[in-house]
């Protein structure tokens, strides 16, 4: 998957996360929505597939969740 496909689907990936997390975590979702998706990847970035791109967004979500909590690691 090329970077432009990731950029086009970024909002979809965020909404998928929103659909499966508790409402207490919605502020983190809103923080992710504020990130300009072009800033996350370079033009030559490449993902192996949709799962890889989703995993990247999930990792952003988890990092923000950990940063915003008292739990800093698993």
mmCIF file of the N, C-alpha and C atoms, coordinates in Angstrom:
data_MODEL
# 
_entry.id   MODEL 
# 
loop_
_atom_site.group_PDB 
_atom_site.id 
_atom_site.type_symbol 
_atom_site.label_atom_id 
_atom_site.label_alt_id 
_atom_site.label_comp_id 
_atom_site.label_asym_id 
_atom_site.label_entity_id 
_atom_site.label_seq_id 
_atom_site.pdbx_PDB_ins_code 
_atom_site.Cartn_x 
_atom_site.Cartn_y 
_atom_site.Cartn_z 
_atom_site.occupancy 
_atom_site.B_iso_or_equiv 
_atom_site.pdbx_formal_charge 
_atom_site.auth_seq_id 
_atom_site.auth_comp_id 
_atom_site.auth_asym_id 
_atom_site.auth_atom_id 
_atom_site.pdbx_PDB_model_num 
ATOM 1   N N  . UNK A 1 1  ? 0.851   -1.166 0.000  1.00 0.00 ? 1  UNK A N  1 
ATOM 2   C CA . UNK A 1 1  ? 0.000   0.000  0.000  1.00 0.00 ? 1  UNK A CA 1 
ATOM 3   C C  . UNK A 1 1  ? 0.903   1.236  0.000  1.00 0.00 ? 1  UNK A C  1 
ATOM 4   N N  . UNK A 1 2  ? 0.665   2.114  -0.910 1.00 0.00 ? 2  UNK A N  1 
ATOM 5   C CA . UNK A 1 2  ? 1.444   3.342  -0.993 1.00 0.00 ? 2  UNK A CA 1 
ATOM 6   C C  . UNK A 1 2  ? 0.947   4.356  0.030  1.00 0.00 ? 2  UNK A C  1 
ATOM 7   N N  . UNK A 1 3  ? 1.767   5.355  0.264  1.00 0.00 ? 3  UNK A N  1 
ATOM 8   C CA . UNK A 1 3  ? 1.445   6.352  1.283  1.00 0.00 ? 3  UNK A CA 1 
ATOM 9   C C  . UNK A 1 3  ? 0.153   7.098  0.971  1.00 0.00 ? 3  UNK A C  1 
ATOM 10  N N  . UNK A 1 4  ? -0.149  7.338  -0.290 1.00 0.00 ? 4  UNK A N  1 
ATOM 11  C CA . UNK A 1 4  ? -1.372  8.072  -0.633 1.00 0.00 ? 4  UNK A CA 1 
ATOM 12  C C  . UNK A 1 4  ? -2.615  7.278  -0.235 1.00 0.00 ? 4  UNK A C  1 
ATOM 13  N N  . UNK A 1 5  ? -2.548  5.959  -0.333 1.00 0.00 ? 5  UNK A N  1 
ATOM 14  C CA . UNK A 1 5  ? -3.678  5.132  0.111  1.00 0.00 ? 5  UNK A CA 1 
ATOM 15  C C  . UNK A 1 5  ? -3.848  5.230  1.618  1.00 0.00 ? 5  UNK A C  1 
ATOM 16  N N  . UNK A 1 6  ? -2.731  5.244  2.346  1.00 0.00 ? 6  UNK A N  1 
ATOM 17  C CA . UNK A 1 6  ? -2.797  5.413  3.794  1.00 0.00 ? 6  UNK A CA 1 
ATOM 18  C C  . UNK A 1 6  ? -3.441  6.750  4.142  1.00 0.00 ? 6  UNK A C  1 
ATOM 19  N N  . UNK A 1 7  ? -2.998  7.801  3.476  1.00 0.00 ? 7  UNK A N  1 
ATOM 20  C CA . UNK A 1 7  ? -3.522  9.146  3.742  1.00 0.00 ? 7  UNK A CA 1 
ATOM 21  C C  . UNK A 1 7  ? -5.020  9.189  3.489  1.00 0.00 ? 7  UNK A C  1 
ATOM 22  N N  . UNK A 1 8  ? -5.456  8.575  2.398  1.00 0.00 ? 8  UNK A N  1 
ATOM 23  C CA . UNK A 1 8  ? -6.887  8.562  2.059  1.00 0.00 ? 8  UNK A CA 1 
ATOM 24  C C  . UNK A 1 8  ? -7.721  7.764  3.057  1.00 0.00 ? 8  UNK A C  1 
ATOM 25  N N  . UNK A 1 9  ? -7.120  6.738  3.673  1.00 0.00 ? 9  UNK A N  1 
ATOM 26  C CA . UNK A 1 9  ? -7.868  5.866  4.585  1.00 0.00 ? 9  UNK A CA 1 
ATOM 27  C C  . UNK A 1 9  ? -7.644  6.177  6.063  1.00 0.00 ? 9  UNK A C  1 
ATOM 28  N N  . UNK A 1 10 ? -6.842  7.154  6.373  1.00 0.00 ? 10 UNK A N  1 
ATOM 29  C CA . UNK A 1 10 ? -6.488  7.457  7.762  1.00 0.00 ? 10 UNK A CA 1 
ATOM 30  C C  . UNK A 1 10 ? -7.721  7.676  8.645  1.00 0.00 ? 10 UNK A C  1 
ATOM 31  N N  . UNK A 1 11 ? -8.657  8.478  8.179  1.00 0.00 ? 11 UNK A N  1 
ATOM 32  C CA . UNK A 1 11 ? -9.877  8.737  8.966  1.00 0.00 ? 11 UNK A CA 1 
ATOM 33  C C  . UNK A 1 11 ? -10.662 7.445  9.194  1.00 0.00 ? 11 UNK A C  1 
ATOM 34  N N  . UNK A 1 12 ? -10.703 6.584  8.217  1.00 0.00 ? 12 UNK A N  1 
ATOM 35  C CA . UNK A 1 12 ? -11.396 5.300  8.347  1.00 0.00 ? 12 UNK A CA 1 
ATOM 36  C C  . UNK A 1 12 ? -10.755 4.450  9.433  1.00 0.00 ? 12 UNK A C  1 
ATOM 37  N N  . UNK A 1 13 ? -9.435  4.405  9.463  1.00 0.00 ? 13 UNK A N  1 
ATOM 38  C CA . UNK A 1 13 ? -8.730  3.632  10.481 1.00 0.00 ? 13 UNK A CA 1 
ATOM 39  C C  . UNK A 1 13 ? -9.030  4.175  11.880 1.00 0.00 ? 13 UNK A C  1 
ATOM 40  N N  . UNK A 1 14 ? -9.085  5.476  12.000 1.00 0.00 ? 14 UNK A N  1 
ATOM 41  C CA . UNK A 1 14 ? -9.402  6.085  13.297 1.00 0.00 ? 14 UNK A CA 1 
ATOM 42  C C  . UNK A 1 14 ? -10.829 5.727  13.720 1.00 0.00 ? 14 UNK A C  1 
ATOM 43  N N  . UNK A 1 15 ? -11.751 5.774  12.783 1.00 0.00 ? 15 UNK A N  1 
ATOM 44  C CA . UNK A 1 15 ? -13.136 5.432  13.111 1.00 0.00 ? 15 UNK A CA 1 
ATOM 45  C C  . UNK A 1 15 ? -13.279 3.958  13.487 1.00 0.00 ? 15 UNK A C  1 
ATOM 46  N N  . UNK A 1 16 ? -12.483 3.100  12.893 1.00 0.00 ? 16 UNK A N  1 
ATOM 47  C CA . UNK A 1 16 ? -12.495 1.683  13.275 1.00 0.00 ? 16 UNK A CA 1 
ATOM 48  C C  . UNK A 1 16 ? -12.056 1.519  14.723 1.00 0.00 ? 16 UNK A C  1 
ATOM 49  N N  . UNK A 1 17 ? -11.034 2.249  15.120 1.00 0.00 ? 17 UNK A N  1 
ATOM 50  C CA . UNK A 1 17 ? -10.577 2.190  16.512 1.00 0.00 ? 17 UNK A CA 1 
ATOM 51  C C  . UNK A 1 17 ? -11.678 2.714  17.429 1.00 0.00 ? 17 UNK A C  1 
ATOM 52  N N  . UNK A 1 18 ? -12.282 3.827  17.041 1.00 0.00 ? 18 UNK A N  1 
ATOM 53  C CA . UNK A 1 18 ? -13.353 4.428  17.843 1.00 0.00 ? 18 UNK A CA 1 
ATOM 54  C C  . UNK A 1 18 ? -14.507 3.442  18.074 1.00 0.00 ? 18 UNK A C  1 
ATOM 55  N N  . UNK A 1 19 ? -14.763 2.599  17.095 1.00 0.00 ? 19 UNK A N  1 
ATOM 56  C CA . UNK A 1 19 ? -15.899 1.684  17.205 1.00 0.00 ? 19 UNK A CA 1 
ATOM 57  C C  . UNK A 1 19 ? -15.655 0.532  18.184 1.00 0.00 ? 19 UNK A C  1 
ATOM 58  N N  . UNK A 1 20 ? -14.396 0.336  18.611 1.00 0.00 ? 20 UNK A N  1 
ATOM 59  C CA . UNK A 1 20 ? -14.120 -0.804 19.485 1.00 0.00 ? 20 UNK A CA 1 
ATOM 60  C C  . UNK A 1 20 ? -13.528 -0.430 20.846 1.00 0.00 ? 20 UNK A C  1 
ATOM 61  N N  . UNK A 1 21 ? -13.319 0.855  21.107 1.00 0.00 ? 21 UNK A N  1 
ATOM 62  C CA . UNK A 1 21 ? -12.748 1.251  22.401 1.00 0.00 ? 21 UNK A CA 1 
ATOM 63  C C  . UNK A 1 21 ? -13.820 1.886  23.278 1.00 0.00 ? 21 UNK A C  1 
ATOM 64  N N  . UNK A 1 22 ? -13.521 1.949  24.563 1.00 0.00 ? 22 UNK A N  1 
ATOM 65  C CA . UNK A 1 22 ? -14.445 2.559  25.513 1.00 0.00 ? 22 UNK A CA 1 
ATOM 66  C C  . UNK A 1 22 ? -14.549 4.057  25.269 1.00 0.00 ? 22 UNK A C  1 
ATOM 67  N N  . UNK A 1 23 ? -15.687 4.613  25.627 1.00 0.00 ? 23 UNK A N  1 
ATOM 68  C CA . UNK A 1 23 ? -15.916 6.040  25.403 1.00 0.00 ? 23 UNK A CA 1 
ATOM 69  C C  . UNK A 1 23 ? -14.945 6.926  26.186 1.00 0.00 ? 23 UNK A C  1 
ATOM 70  N N  . UNK A 1 24 ? -14.363 6.396  27.252 1.00 0.00 ? 24 UNK A N  1 
ATOM 71  C CA . UNK A 1 24 ? -13.385 7.162  28.022 1.00 0.00 ? 24 UNK A CA 1 
ATOM 72  C C  . UNK A 1 24 ? -12.141 7.486  27.190 1.00 0.00 ? 24 UNK A C  1 
ATOM 73  N N  . UNK A 1 25 ? -11.927 6.708  26.137 1.00 0.00 ? 25 UNK A N  1 
ATOM 74  C CA . UNK A 1 25 ? -10.749 6.900  25.291 1.00 0.00 ? 25 UNK A CA 1 
ATOM 75  C C  . UNK A 1 25 ? -11.026 7.767  24.061 1.00 0.00 ? 25 UNK A C  1 
ATOM 76  N N  . UNK A 1 26 ? -12.246 8.253  23.913 1.00 0.00 ? 26 UNK A N  1 
ATOM 77  C CA . UNK A 1 26 ? -12.594 9.089  22.768 1.00 0.00 ? 26 UNK A CA 1 
ATOM 78  C C  . UNK A 1 26 ? -11.761 10.369 22.676 1.00 0.00 ? 26 UNK A C  1 
ATOM 79  N N  . UNK A 1 27 ? -11.341 10.980 23.794 1.00 0.00 ? 27 UNK A N  1 
ATOM 80  C CA . UNK A 1 27 ? -10.479 12.165 23.651 1.00 0.00 ? 27 UNK A CA 1 
ATOM 81  C C  . UNK A 1 27 ? -9.170  11.859 22.913 1.00 0.00 ? 27 UNK A C  1 
ATOM 82  N N  . UNK A 1 28 ? -8.667  10.654 23.070 1.00 0.00 ? 28 UNK A N  1 
ATOM 83  C CA . UNK A 1 28 ? -7.459  10.269 22.349 1.00 0.00 ? 28 UNK A CA 1 
ATOM 84  C C  . UNK A 1 28 ? -7.763  10.138 20.856 1.00 0.00 ? 28 UNK A C  1 
ATOM 85  N N  . UNK A 1 29 ? -8.928  9.619  20.546 1.00 0.00 ? 29 UNK A N  1 
ATOM 86  C CA . UNK A 1 29 ? -9.359  9.532  19.149 1.00 0.00 ? 29 UNK A CA 1 
ATOM 87  C C  . UNK A 1 29 ? -9.410  10.927 18.536 1.00 0.00 ? 29 UNK A C  1 
ATOM 88  N N  . UNK A 1 30 ? -9.933  11.876 19.295 1.00 0.00 ? 30 UNK A N  1 
ATOM 89  C CA . UNK A 1 30 ? -10.005 13.257 18.793 1.00 0.00 ? 30 UNK A CA 1 
ATOM 90  C C  . UNK A 1 30 ? -8.606  13.835 18.568 1.00 0.00 ? 30 UNK A C  1 
ATOM 91  N N  . UNK A 1 31 ? -7.665  13.484 19.426 1.00 0.00 ? 31 UNK A N  1 
ATOM 92  C CA . UNK A 1 31 ? -6.272  13.928 19.225 1.00 0.00 ? 31 UNK A CA 1 
ATOM 93  C C  . UNK A 1 31 ? -5.716  13.357 17.925 1.00 0.00 ? 31 UNK A C  1 
ATOM 94  N N  . UNK A 1 32 ? -6.010  12.099 17.651 1.00 0.00 ? 32 UNK A N  1 
ATOM 95  C CA . UNK A 1 32 ? -5.528  11.475 16.420 1.00 0.00 ? 32 UNK A CA 1 
ATOM 96  C C  . UNK A 1 32 ? -6.148  12.119 15.187 1.00 0.00 ? 32 UNK A C  1 
ATOM 97  N N  . UNK A 1 33 ? -7.424  12.518 15.305 1.00 0.00 ? 33 UNK A N  1 
ATOM 98  C CA . UNK A 1 33 ? -8.082  13.174 14.179 1.00 0.00 ? 33 UNK A CA 1 
ATOM 99  C C  . UNK A 1 33 ? -7.439  14.513 13.846 1.00 0.00 ? 33 UNK A C  1 
ATOM 100 N N  . UNK A 1 34 ? -6.848  15.155 14.845 1.00 0.00 ? 34 UNK A N  1 
ATOM 101 C CA . UNK A 1 34 ? -6.217  16.455 14.632 1.00 0.00 ? 34 UNK A CA 1 
ATOM 102 C C  . UNK A 1 34 ? -4.861  16.342 13.937 1.00 0.00 ? 34 UNK A C  1 
ATOM 103 N N  . UNK A 1 35 ? -4.301  15.148 13.907 1.00 0.00 ? 35 UNK A N  1 
ATOM 104 C CA . UNK A 1 35 ? -3.011  14.947 13.248 1.00 0.00 ? 35 UNK A CA 1 
ATOM 105 C C  . UNK A 1 35 ? -3.232  14.953 11.736 1.00 0.00 ? 35 UNK A C  1 
ATOM 106 N N  . UNK A 1 36 ? -2.471  15.755 11.060 1.00 0.00 ? 36 UNK A N  1 
ATOM 107 C CA . UNK A 1 36 ? -2.524  15.807 9.601  1.00 0.00 ? 36 UNK A CA 1 
ATOM 108 C C  . UNK A 1 36 ? -1.853  14.543 9.062  1.00 0.00 ? 36 UNK A C  1 
ATOM 109 N N  . UNK A 1 37 ? -2.606  13.707 8.393  1.00 0.00 ? 37 UNK A N  1 
ATOM 110 C CA . UNK A 1 37 ? -2.112  12.399 7.985  1.00 0.00 ? 37 UNK A CA 1 
ATOM 111 C C  . UNK A 1 37 ? -0.880  12.480 7.072  1.00 0.00 ? 37 UNK A C  1 
ATOM 112 N N  . UNK A 1 38 ? -0.724  13.566 6.344  1.00 0.00 ? 38 UNK A N  1 
ATOM 113 C CA . UNK A 1 38 ? 0.460   13.729 5.495  1.00 0.00 ? 38 UNK A CA 1 
ATOM 114 C C  . UNK A 1 38 ? 1.744   13.821 6.333  1.00 0.00 ? 38 UNK A C  1 
ATOM 115 N N  . UNK A 1 39 ? 1.611   14.238 7.578  1.00 0.00 ? 39 UNK A N  1 
ATOM 116 C CA . UNK A 1 39 ? 2.775   14.362 8.448  1.00 0.00 ? 39 UNK A CA 1 
ATOM 117 C C  . UNK A 1 39 ? 3.241   13.023 9.014  1.00 0.00 ? 39 UNK A C  1 
ATOM 118 N N  . UNK A 1 40 ? 2.437   12.008 8.870  1.00 0.00 ? 40 UNK A N  1 
ATOM 119 C CA . UNK A 1 40 ? 2.762   10.696 9.439  1.00 0.00 ? 40 UNK A CA 1 
ATOM 120 C C  . UNK A 1 40 ? 3.613   9.832  8.514  1.00 0.00 ? 40 UNK A C  1 
ATOM 121 N N  . UNK A 1 41 ? 3.545   10.102 7.228  1.00 0.00 ? 41 UNK A N  1 
ATOM 122 C CA . UNK A 1 41 ? 4.273   9.288  6.257  1.00 0.00 ? 41 UNK A CA 1 
ATOM 123 C C  . UNK A 1 41 ? 5.009   10.174 5.263  1.00 0.00 ? 41 UNK A C  1 
ATOM 124 N N  . UNK A 1 42 ? 6.040   9.606  4.674  1.00 0.00 ? 42 UNK A N  1 
ATOM 125 C CA . UNK A 1 42 ? 6.766   10.294 3.606  1.00 0.00 ? 42 UNK A CA 1 
ATOM 126 C C  . UNK A 1 42 ? 6.178   9.846  2.261  1.00 0.00 ? 42 UNK A C  1 
ATOM 127 N N  . UNK A 1 43 ? 6.427   10.606 1.204  1.00 0.00 ? 43 UNK A N  1 
ATOM 128 C CA . UNK A 1 43 ? 5.894   10.194 -0.111 1.00 0.00 ? 43 UNK A CA 1 
ATOM 129 C C  . UNK A 1 43 ? 6.362   8.804  -0.546 1.00 0.00 ? 43 UNK A C  1 
ATOM 130 N N  . UNK A 1 44 ? 7.533   8.397  -0.114 1.00 0.00 ? 44 UNK A N  1 
ATOM 131 C CA . UNK A 1 44 ? 8.037   7.084  -0.515 1.00 0.00 ? 44 UNK A CA 1 
ATOM 132 C C  . UNK A 1 44 ? 7.731   5.988  0.507  1.00 0.00 ? 44 UNK A C  1 
ATOM 133 N N  . UNK A 1 45 ? 6.921   6.295  1.511  1.00 0.00 ? 45 UNK A N  1 
ATOM 134 C CA . UNK A 1 45 ? 6.549   5.290  2.508  1.00 0.00 ? 45 UNK A CA 1 
ATOM 135 C C  . UNK A 1 45 ? 5.691   4.212  1.858  1.00 0.00 ? 45 UNK A C  1 
ATOM 136 N N  . UNK A 1 46 ? 5.826   3.013  2.378  1.00 0.00 ? 46 UNK A N  1 
ATOM 137 C CA . UNK A 1 46 ? 5.077   1.890  1.835  1.00 0.00 ? 46 UNK A CA 1 
ATOM 138 C C  . UNK A 1 46 ? 4.673   0.964  2.968  1.00 0.00 ? 46 UNK A C  1 
ATOM 139 N N  . UNK A 1 47 ? 3.409   0.537  2.959  1.00 0.00 ? 47 UNK A N  1 
ATOM 140 C CA . UNK A 1 47 ? 2.891   -0.428 3.917  1.00 0.00 ? 47 UNK A CA 1 
ATOM 141 C C  . UNK A 1 47 ? 2.666   -1.746 3.188  1.00 0.00 ? 47 UNK A C  1 
ATOM 142 N N  . UNK A 1 48 ? 2.881   -2.840 3.876  1.00 0.00 ? 48 UNK A N  1 
ATOM 143 C CA . UNK A 1 48 ? 2.718   -4.151 3.253  1.00 0.00 ? 48 UNK A CA 1 
ATOM 144 C C  . UNK A 1 48 ? 1.273   -4.412 2.847  1.00 0.00 ? 48 UNK A C  1 
ATOM 145 N N  . UNK A 1 49 ? 0.351   -3.798 3.565  1.00 0.00 ? 49 UNK A N  1 
ATOM 146 C CA . UNK A 1 49 ? -1.064  -3.974 3.266  1.00 0.00 ? 49 UNK A CA 1 
ATOM 147 C C  . UNK A 1 49 ? -1.915  -3.164 4.227  1.00 0.00 ? 49 UNK A C  1 
ATOM 148 N N  . UNK A 1 50 ? -3.199  -3.383 4.136  1.00 0.00 ? 50 UNK A N  1 
ATOM 149 C CA . UNK A 1 50 ? -4.141  -2.661 4.985  1.00 0.00 ? 50 UNK A CA 1 
ATOM 150 C C  . UNK A 1 50 ? -3.906  -2.958 6.458  1.00 0.00 ? 50 UNK A C  1 
ATOM 151 N N  . UNK A 1 51 ? -3.614  -4.207 6.771  1.00 0.00 ? 51 UNK A N  1 
ATOM 152 C CA . UNK A 1 51 ? -3.371  -4.582 8.172  1.00 0.00 ? 51 UNK A CA 1 
ATOM 153 C C  . UNK A 1 51 ? -2.162  -3.846 8.723  1.00 0.00 ? 51 UNK A C  1 
ATOM 154 N N  . UNK A 1 52 ? -1.148  -3.692 7.937  1.00 0.00 ? 52 UNK A N  1 
ATOM 155 C CA . UNK A 1 52 ? 0.061   -2.978 8.344  1.00 0.00 ? 52 UNK A CA 1 
ATOM 156 C C  . UNK A 1 52 ? -0.256  -1.507 8.623  1.00 0.00 ? 52 UNK A C  1 
ATOM 157 N N  . UNK A 1 53 ? -1.056  -0.903 7.769  1.00 0.00 ? 53 UNK A N  1 
ATOM 158 C CA . UNK A 1 53 ? -1.442  0.494  7.948  1.00 0.00 ? 53 UNK A CA 1 
ATOM 159 C C  . UNK A 1 53 ? -2.311  0.662  9.196  1.00 0.00 ? 53 UNK A C  1 
ATOM 160 N N  . UNK A 1 54 ? -3.260  -0.249 9.380  1.00 0.00 ? 54 UNK A N  1 
ATOM 161 C CA . UNK A 1 54 ? -4.095  -0.208 10.588 1.00 0.00 ? 54 UNK A CA 1 
ATOM 162 C C  . UNK A 1 54 ? -3.243  -0.379 11.840 1.00 0.00 ? 54 UNK A C  1 
ATOM 163 N N  . UNK A 1 55 ? -2.296  -1.280 11.788 1.00 0.00 ? 55 UNK A N  1 
ATOM 164 C CA . UNK A 1 55 ? -1.406  -1.496 12.927 1.00 0.00 ? 55 UNK A CA 1 
ATOM 165 C C  . UNK A 1 55 ? -0.618  -0.242 13.266 1.00 0.00 ? 55 UNK A C  1 
ATOM 166 N N  . UNK A 1 56 ? -0.211  0.495  12.261 1.00 0.00 ? 56 UNK A N  1 
ATOM 167 C CA . UNK A 1 56 ? 0.506   1.743  12.480 1.00 0.00 ? 56 UNK A CA 1 
ATOM 168 C C  . UNK A 1 56 ? -0.371  2.742  13.236 1.00 0.00 ? 56 UNK A C  1 
ATOM 169 N N  . UNK A 1 57 ? -1.629  2.870  12.829 1.00 0.00 ? 57 UNK A N  1 
ATOM 170 C CA . UNK A 1 57 ? -2.551  3.796  13.503 1.00 0.00 ? 57 UNK A CA 1 
ATOM 171 C C  . UNK A 1 57 ? -2.849  3.305  14.915 1.00 0.00 ? 57 UNK A C  1 
ATOM 172 N N  . UNK A 1 58 ? -3.019  1.998  15.086 1.00 0.00 ? 58 UNK A N  1 
ATOM 173 C CA . UNK A 1 58 ? -3.220  1.444  16.432 1.00 0.00 ? 58 UNK A CA 1 
ATOM 174 C C  . UNK A 1 58 ? -2.027  1.749  17.318 1.00 0.00 ? 58 UNK A C  1 
ATOM 175 N N  . UNK A 1 59 ? -0.825  1.655  16.777 1.00 0.00 ? 59 UNK A N  1 
ATOM 176 C CA . UNK A 1 59 ? 0.360   1.945  17.598 1.00 0.00 ? 59 UNK A CA 1 
ATOM 177 C C  . UNK A 1 59 ? 0.375   3.406  18.030 1.00 0.00 ? 59 UNK A C  1 
ATOM 178 N N  . UNK A 1 60 ? -0.058  4.303  17.157 1.00 0.00 ? 60 UNK A N  1 
ATOM 179 C CA . UNK A 1 60 ? -0.176  5.716  17.544 1.00 0.00 ? 60 UNK A CA 1 
ATOM 180 C C  . UNK A 1 60 ? -1.178  5.879  18.684 1.00 0.00 ? 60 UNK A C  1 
ATOM 181 N N  . UNK A 1 61 ? -2.301  5.183  18.553 1.00 0.00 ? 61 UNK A N  1 
ATOM 182 C CA . UNK A 1 61 ? -3.345  5.252  19.579 1.00 0.00 ? 61 UNK A CA 1 
ATOM 183 C C  . UNK A 1 61 ? -2.827  4.734  20.918 1.00 0.00 ? 61 UNK A C  1 
ATOM 184 N N  . UNK A 1 62 ? -2.168  3.597  20.906 1.00 0.00 ? 62 UNK A N  1 
ATOM 185 C CA . UNK A 1 62 ? -1.661  2.995  22.143 1.00 0.00 ? 62 UNK A CA 1 
ATOM 186 C C  . UNK A 1 62 ? -0.610  3.888  22.789 1.00 0.00 ? 62 UNK A C  1 
ATOM 187 N N  . UNK A 1 63 ? 0.290   4.450  21.997 1.00 0.00 ? 63 UNK A N  1 
ATOM 188 C CA . UNK A 1 63 ? 1.305   5.356  22.545 1.00 0.00 ? 63 UNK A CA 1 
ATOM 189 C C  . UNK A 1 63 ? 0.663   6.558  23.211 1.00 0.00 ? 63 UNK A C  1 
ATOM 190 N N  . UNK A 1 64 ? -0.354  7.137  22.580 1.00 0.00 ? 64 UNK A N  1 
ATOM 191 C CA . UNK A 1 64 ? -1.040  8.285  23.182 1.00 0.00 ? 64 UNK A CA 1 
ATOM 192 C C  . UNK A 1 64 ? -1.791  7.870  24.445 1.00 0.00 ? 64 UNK A C  1 
ATOM 193 N N  . UNK A 1 65 ? -2.398  6.692  24.428 1.00 0.00 ? 65 UNK A N  1 
ATOM 194 C CA . UNK A 1 65 ? -3.131  6.209  25.604 1.00 0.00 ? 65 UNK A CA 1 
ATOM 195 C C  . UNK A 1 65 ? -2.177  6.006  26.779 1.00 0.00 ? 65 UNK A C  1 
ATOM 196 N N  . UNK A 1 66 ? -1.023  5.423  26.504 1.00 0.00 ? 66 UNK A N  1 
ATOM 197 C CA . UNK A 1 66 ? -0.041  5.212  27.563 1.00 0.00 ? 66 UNK A CA 1 
ATOM 198 C C  . UNK A 1 66 ? 0.518   6.534  28.068 1.00 0.00 ? 66 UNK A C  1 
ATOM 199 N N  . UNK A 1 67 ? 0.765   7.464  27.178 1.00 0.00 ? 67 UNK A N  1 
ATOM 200 C CA . UNK A 1 67 ? 1.304   8.765  27.556 1.00 0.00 ? 67 UNK A CA 1 
ATOM 201 C C  . UNK A 1 67 ? 0.319   9.523  28.440 1.00 0.00 ? 67 UNK A C  1 
ATOM 202 N N  . UNK A 1 68 ? -0.976  9.352  28.171 1.00 0.00 ? 68 UNK A N  1 
ATOM 203 C CA . UNK A 1 68 ? -2.009  10.076 28.909 1.00 0.00 ? 68 UNK A CA 1 
ATOM 204 C C  . UNK A 1 68 ? -2.457  9.358  30.178 1.00 0.00 ? 68 UNK A C  1 
ATOM 205 N N  . UNK A 1 69 ? -1.835  8.241  30.498 1.00 0.00 ? 69 UNK A N  1 
ATOM 206 C CA . UNK A 1 69 ? -2.241  7.506  31.695 1.00 0.00 ? 69 UNK A CA 1 
ATOM 207 C C  . UNK A 1 69 ? -1.057  7.374  32.648 1.00 0.00 ? 69 UNK A C  1 
ATOM 208 N N  . UNK A 1 70 ? -1.347  6.804  33.795 1.00 0.00 ? 70 UNK A N  1 
ATOM 209 C CA . UNK A 1 70 ? -0.301  6.531  34.759 1.00 0.00 ? 70 UNK A CA 1 
ATOM 210 C C  . UNK A 1 70 ? 0.498   5.288  34.367 1.00 0.00 ? 70 UNK A C  1 
ATOM 211 N N  . UNK A 1 71 ? -0.081  4.465  33.540 1.00 0.00 ? 71 UNK A N  1 
ATOM 212 C CA . UNK A 1 71 ? 0.577   3.250  33.071 1.00 0.00 ? 71 UNK A CA 1 
ATOM 213 C C  . UNK A 1 71 ? 1.459   3.608  31.880 1.00 0.00 ? 71 UNK A C  1 
ATOM 214 N N  . UNK A 1 72 ? 2.764   3.530  32.031 1.00 0.00 ? 72 UNK A N  1 
ATOM 215 C CA . UNK A 1 72 ? 3.680   3.940  30.979 1.00 0.00 ? 72 UNK A CA 1 
ATOM 216 C C  . UNK A 1 72 ? 4.159   2.780  30.120 1.00 0.00 ? 72 UNK A C  1 
ATOM 217 N N  . UNK A 1 73 ? 3.923   1.570  30.571 1.00 0.00 ? 73 UNK A N  1 
ATOM 218 C CA . UNK A 1 73 ? 4.279   0.411  29.755 1.00 0.00 ? 73 UNK A CA 1 
ATOM 219 C C  . UNK A 1 73 ? 3.400   -0.752 30.163 1.00 0.00 ? 73 UNK A C  1 
ATOM 220 N N  . UNK A 1 74 ? 3.382   -1.788 29.332 1.00 0.00 ? 74 UNK A N  1 
ATOM 221 C CA . UNK A 1 74 ? 2.534   -2.957 29.597 1.00 0.00 ? 74 UNK A CA 1 
ATOM 222 C C  . UNK A 1 74 ? 3.148   -3.823 30.660 1.00 0.00 ? 74 UNK A C  1 
# 
